[in-house]
């Protein structure tokens, strides 16, 4: 899924740029850029998109570590 790949890249980028930032604030930035049409969604759709993206990112990162 392209948004998962993009979210992982953005997460790494923002963590490097803002090392002391709270994870919630970093994720907020990631959602805006990684989820297509995020701003145009209603709050329920935004919440659903967040609830889908975050576990997928975690799973992908966990799998990468496991295979390494």
ABEGO torsion letter per residue (X at the ends): XAAAAAAAAAAAAAAAABAABBAAAAAAAAAAAABBGAAABBAAAAAAAAAAAAAAAAAAAAAAAAAX
